[in-house]
């Protein structure tokens, strides 16, 4: 009949459902309920919220976005929430010290290209895209207090990272207790059937169930994705400077991937590419059998660059890598920065996002990992810029010109 919306076509293909529930999945809650929903043919509202704590989405966050994409490909509704308000509160997940509050200016700066980046992975034309300040900023103190009734102090202090901090005698702010309440309220507003998150988000995404119950709504099911380690083997984190961002240039993306530890090759294939699990098993068998992992890692780097920049860019990045690192040369397209005489090298590299932070710069200097090509290592954290090509870490190059 005219005016009626056509019901969405939702796939119940068993192979696809199995892959959604297993590939890169750390935990599901409640598994039986989620399986039943996926096999019902009903379109589910699948929520993923991300706080813009950095201007660039890295592969760790992209792996959860890719899981949202998989639900979307089955015909389910992707509901993406930018946590521009929750970022002000600060997510304490997996933090062993208090996370500083971001300013509104920080968040505005980080949001510059966020939607464009998300659109590299999910189909925004078929998704909902929200900012949680739309509803969270309107809550009254009374309403926040009512939401807080869903949790007890003992539940919060039993949370692993809070407990460890309290056991050490470290401070835990009441502000940090508010974060899961805010995230849970997001699930109420968007009527989430399922919420996705990284494994470190398990407490927060389960909080959505408690808040939904408080409002008399059906409780969402939860699926968390394995944590992806960064290039140094620690959790991928912008604050540690060990990330591969989806906005990195093809050459940087390729080079950083080649710096990933050999034991993580399989996990990166699983979480960051579309290579089938059957093919991945063959790759892992070859490495376990003694094959040089370099070829597999080069394949991994090509796959990742292709996803975000295209096949031609991946081929060019591989050729550039071979020239720069196998043959001992300098990449052809080294980015050029113009700086004023007397400017601190640290400030230049941080401002141009060659390094993620001043802390990252200091670490690299301490490790002797910043060098002027055909020159000396940078040994002074207060060094000023000089003209030349700098090698930063193993895989990054930048040319500085003096004006």
Secondary structure, DSSP 8 states (H G I E B T S, - for coil): -TT----------HHHHHHHHHTTEEEEETHHHHHHHHHHT---EEEEEE--SSSS-BHHHHHHHHHHHHHHHTT-EEEEEE-TTHHHH---TT-SS------HHHHHHHTTTHHHHHTTTS-GGGEEEEETHHHHTT--HHHHHHHHTTS-HHHHHTSHHHHHHHHTT----HHHHHHHHHHHHHHHHTT-SEEEEEGGGHHHHHHHHHHHHHTT----EEEEE---B-TTSSB--GGGT---BTTS-HHHHHHHHHTS-GGGHHHHHHHH----HHHHHHHHHHHHTT--HHHHHHHHHHHHHHHHH-HHHHHHHHHHHIIIIIS----TT-EEEEE-TT-BHHHHHHHTTSSS-HHHHHHHHHTT-EEETTS-B---TT-B--SEEEEETTTEEEEEEE-
